[in-house]
Amino acid sequence: MAKGGRRTVPYPDGSVGTNLPKRNYVKYLVERYHHYREADTGFGRKGRLHYAVLFKKIEAKFKAPTYFIPESRFEELVDYLHGRIDNTILGRRNNSRGIANFESFDEYKMRHMTSSRGSTLSTPSENN
């Protein structure tokens, strides 16, 4: 990896990382999981939160780094992350109260991935 944490290898074609809405939704779910895990300390969970652990778990399960996972396995990755979020203390508490722990992919795209004119945002390579 280059100095400053920049990714030196482009995401392979057909991977989650090349699809902007899917990549951003996975990022949203990872951030949501970390937020819920941080909140778990308020419920008595002990130990430090290590942010890289989730990425290592994903890599072990899917045999590829998070954003290098093929798009064909996107739903499986999303289900895995949903399960991780739902299994936090706060996630279980919210589920018992009927509170959603995350937006669905479609809700996320509608709320975060559309411009003010209603068209879906695209990556620069898609504009050519």
C-alpha positions as CSV (number, residue, x, y, z in Angstrom):
1,M,0.0,0.0,0.0
2,A,1.3,3.5,-0.9
3,K,2.3,6.0,1.8
4,G,-0.8,7.8,3.2
5,G,-3.0,4.7,3.0
6,R,-3.9,5.1,-0.7
7,R,-4.9,2.0,-2.5
8,T,-2.4,1.3,-5.3
9,V,-4.3,-1.6,-7.0
10,P,-7.6,-0.7,-8.7
11,Y,-10.6,-2.8,-7.8
12,P,-11.1,-5.7,-10.3
13,D,-13.9,-5.4,-12.8
14,G,-17.1,-6.9,-11.4
15,S,-16.1,-6.3,-7.8
16,V,-18.2,-4.5,-5.2
17,G,-15.5,-1.7,-5.2
18,T,-16.2,-0.8,-8.8
19,N,-19.9,-0.2,-8.3
20,L,-20.3,3.1,-6.5
21,P,-23.8,2.5,-4.9
22,K,-22.8,-1.0,-3.7
23,R,-19.4,0.2,-2.4
24,N,-20.9,3.1,-0.5
25,Y,-23.7,0.9,1.0
26,V,-21.1,-1.6,2.3
27,K,-19.1,1.3,3.7
28,Y,-22.3,2.6,5.4
29,L,-23.0,-0.8,6.9
30,V,-19.4,-1.1,8.2
31,E,-19.7,2.3,9.8
32,R,-23.0,1.4,11.2
33,Y,-21.6,-1.8,12.7
34,H,-18.7,0.2,14.3
35,H,-21.2,2.8,15.7
36,Y,-23.3,0.0,17.2
37,R,-20.2,-1.7,18.7
38,E,-19.1,1.6,20.3
39,A,-22.6,2.0,21.7
40,D,-22.3,-1.5,23.2
41,T,-19.8,-0.2,25.8
42,G,-22.7,1.8,27.3
43,F,-24.4,-1.5,27.9
44,G,-21.5,-3.0,29.7
45,R,-19.5,-4.6,26.9
46,K,-15.9,-4.8,27.9
47,G,-12.8,-4.6,25.8
48,R,-11.5,-2.2,23.1
49,L,-13.1,-2.1,19.7
50,H,-10.6,-2.9,17.0
51,Y,-11.9,-1.5,13.7
52,A,-9.9,-3.8,11.4
53,V,-11.4,-7.0,12.9
54,L,-14.5,-6.7,10.9
55,F,-12.6,-6.4,7.7
56,K,-10.4,-9.4,8.6
57,K,-13.6,-11.4,9.4
58,I,-15.1,-10.5,6.0
59,E,-11.8,-11.4,4.3
60,A,-11.7,-14.8,6.1
61,K,-15.3,-15.6,5.2
62,F,-15.3,-14.3,1.6
63,K,-11.6,-15.1,0.8
64,A,-11.1,-11.6,-0.6
65,P,-10.7,-8.1,0.8
66,T,-14.0,-6.4,1.4
67,Y,-14.2,-4.2,-1.7
68,F,-12.7,-6.9,-4.0
69,I,-15.6,-9.3,-3.4
70,P,-17.4,-10.1,-6.6
71,E,-20.7,-8.2,-7.2
72,S,-22.4,-11.6,-7.6
73,R,-21.8,-12.1,-3.8
74,F,-23.0,-8.6,-2.8
75,E,-26.3,-9.8,-1.3
76,E,-24.4,-12.4,0.7
77,L,-22.0,-9.7,2.0
78,V,-24.9,-7.4,2.9
79,D,-26.7,-10.3,4.7
80,Y,-23.5,-11.0,6.7
81,L,-23.1,-7.3,7.7
82,H,-26.8,-7.0,8.6
83,G,-26.4,-10.1,10.8
84,R,-23.3,-8.6,12.5
85,I,-25.2,-5.3,13.2
86,D,-28.3,-7.1,14.4
87,N,-26.2,-9.2,16.8
88,T,-24.7,-6.3,18.7
89,I,-26.3,-5.5,22.0
90,L,-27.9,-2.3,20.6
91,G,-29.0,-4.2,17.5
92,R,-30.8,-6.9,19.5
93,R,-32.3,-4.2,21.7
94,N,-33.6,-2.2,18.7
95,N,-35.0,-5.4,17.1
96,S,-36.9,-6.2,20.2
97,R,-38.4,-2.7,20.1
98,G,-39.2,-2.8,16.3
99,I,-36.5,-0.2,15.5
100,A,-34.6,-0.6,12.2
101,N,-30.9,-0.9,12.6
102,F,-30.0,0.1,9.0
103,E,-31.6,1.2,5.8
104,S,-32.1,-1.3,3.0
105,F,-30.0,-1.0,-0.1
106,D,-32.9,0.5,-2.0
107,E,-33.6,3.0,0.8
108,Y,-29.9,3.9,1.0
109,K,-29.7,4.5,-2.8
110,M,-32.8,6.7,-2.8
111,R,-31.6,8.8,0.2
112,H,-27.9,9.1,-0.5
113,M,-27.1,8.2,-4.1
114,T,-29.4,10.5,-6.1
115,S,-28.6,14.1,-7.1
116,S,-31.1,16.9,-6.6
117,R,-32.4,16.3,-10.1
118,G,-33.3,12.7,-9.2
119,S,-30.6,11.0,-11.4
120,T,-28.3,8.4,-9.9
121,L,-24.8,9.6,-9.3
122,S,-22.1,7.8,-11.3
123,T,-18.4,7.3,-11.1
124,P,-16.2,9.3,-13.5
125,S,-15.6,6.3,-15.7
126,E,-19.3,5.8,-16.2
127,N,-19.6,9.4,-17.6
128,N,-17.5,8.6,-20.7
